[in-house]
Amino acid sequence: MTEEAKRRVQNMAIFKVDPSFRGRSPYFVQLWWFVQATLFRGSPQLCYGFRRWLLRLFGAQVGVGAIIRPSVTVTYPWKVKIGDHSHIGDDVVLYSYGAITIGSCAVVSQRSYLCAGTHNFRSEAFELESYPIVIHDQAWLAADVFVAPGVTVGRGAVVGARSSVFADLPEFMICTGSPARPVRPRL
């Protein structure tokens, strides 16, 4: 690679966020981040209904009986859908640059990170890109799981603690590792 080519690899001086990328105005985004930092995070642990209401107020689709801890971080709630009776644990990050769909009766355990956005590393402008994440019904992401942009976790799959998911995982399989791979059937 030439020196000129190396200089053009990534130039943050020309990086810009497309105004439509967030899906809402910058003021609305800032309002959500303020509400999340104060009312959402400051709510008592058992105020699940209140947090569901706040997320819905900002455009999230949240099912009946969903349990969402106050330490959860949601970048853009209007890009998030959480099914009935799902549990989102402490310190989970829903980095919703792209759509994140979590099915019914699914569990995303503590400190897991669902990352639906990345950068175009081949472009000098390093543009933001988004790819949807889908966690199907009855799936369980154990503690500290990383899910990469564009990944689908199949219905009833179990992803072992500290696994990293870079490719789709099949339904009803126990998957572990980095990268996570199916190791045996759940049932």
N, C-alpha and C positions, 0 to 999 in steps of 0.2 A: 504494500500500500504506500502510495506517495505521501509526502508531508502535506501537500495541498489537500489530498483526500482525507487525511487524518484531522485536519483543521475543520473540515466540513461535517464530521461525524455527528456532532451535537452542538448547536449554538443556542444557548438559552436566551441570548439577546433578542432572538427573533421568535421565541416561544410565545404563543397566545392561546387563550382558551376561547374556542368558538362560542359566541353568545348563546347559541341554542344548546350547548352541551349539557348544561346543568338542568335544563328543562323548566326552569323558573327564573325570575329576575334575580339579579344579585342581592337586591333588598330582601326578597322573600327568603333566599338562602340564608342571609345573615340573621333574619328574624328566627328561622328554625334553629340555627346554631345557638342563638341566645336562649330560646325556650328550652332547648335540649340541655344546655349548661346549667340552667337554673331550675325550672319547674320539673323537667323530666328527671334529671339526676338527683335533685333534692327531694323527690317524692319518697315517702316511706316504702319499704320493701313490699308490703302487701297491697299497694295501690295499683294493682295490675290493670284494673278497669280504667283508671285515670291515664296511665301511660298508653293503653290502647286508644283511648279517646284523643290524646294529643297527637299520636301518630296518624290517626284517621283525619284529624283536623288539618294536617299538613299533607294529606293526599295518599297516605299508605292504605293498603287494603289489609285489614287485620281481622282474622276470624274470631269466632266466639270462643271464649275461654283460653285464648293465647296467654301464656305467661312470659312476660318480658321484664327482665331485671332492670333496675334504674341505672346500672353502670354500662348498659348496652350503648354503643355509638352507632348512629344511623346517619350516613352522610346526606342522602337525599331521600326522605321518606316516600315521596311521590313515585319513586322507582322500586318500591318494596311491596311484596305481597306475602303475607304470613297466614297460613291456614288455621283452621279450627284446632284448638287444644294443643298447639305446638308450644315448645318451651325454648326460649332464647336465654342462655345463661349469662352469668356475670362476666363483664369485660369482653363480651363478644363485639366484634366490629363488623358491621354490614357496610362495606365500602361500596356504596351503590352508585358508582359512576355509570354502570349499566344496570339493567333490571335484575333484581334478585327475587326469586320465587322460592318460598319454603312451604312445602305441602302441609297437609293436616297430620296431626299426631307425630310430627317430626321433632327431633331434639338437636339443638346446636349448643353444645356444652361450653363451659367457661373458657375464655381466652381464645376461642376460635376466631378466625379472620377470613371472611368471605370477600374476595377482592375482584370486583367486576370491572375494573379499569386498569389500563396500562398506558404506555407511551409507544409511539412508533419509533423504535430505535434505529430504523433504517433511514429516517428522515432527519435532515439537519434541523428542521423546526421542532422536532421531538413532540409532535402533536399527541394530544390525549386520544385514546381509543376506548370504547366500551364493548364488552361482550357479556351476555346474560349468563347468570348462574341459576341452575334449577336444582333444588334439593327436594326429591319426591316424598310423597306421603310415607310415614313410618320409618324414615331414615334416621340414623343417629350418627352425628359427628361427635366423637368423644373429645376430651379436653385438648385444647391447643392445636386444633386442626387448621391447616391453611388450605383454602380452596381457590384455585387460580381462575382468571377470567375465562368464560366460555364453557365451563365444566357442568356436567349433569351427573348427579348422584342418584342412582336408581332407587325405586321404591323398596323400603325395608332394608337397605344396605346399612352396614355398620362400618364406620371409618375409625380405626384405632387411634388412640391418643398420640399426639405429636406427629401425625401423618401429614404429608403434603400431597394434595390432589391436583395433578396437572392434566389428567385425561378423564373422560367419562368412566364411571364405575357402574357395574351391572347391579340389577336388583337382587335383593335377598342374599348378598354375599358379604362376608367379613373381609375387609380390605385394610391393609396396614402398610406402613413404610413410607419412604421418601425416594422416589415417587410411590404413592399408594398403589398396591396391586391386590387383586382378589386372592385370598388364601384358602377359604373354605366356605361352604354354604352356611347361612345363618340358621336355617331350619333343619 
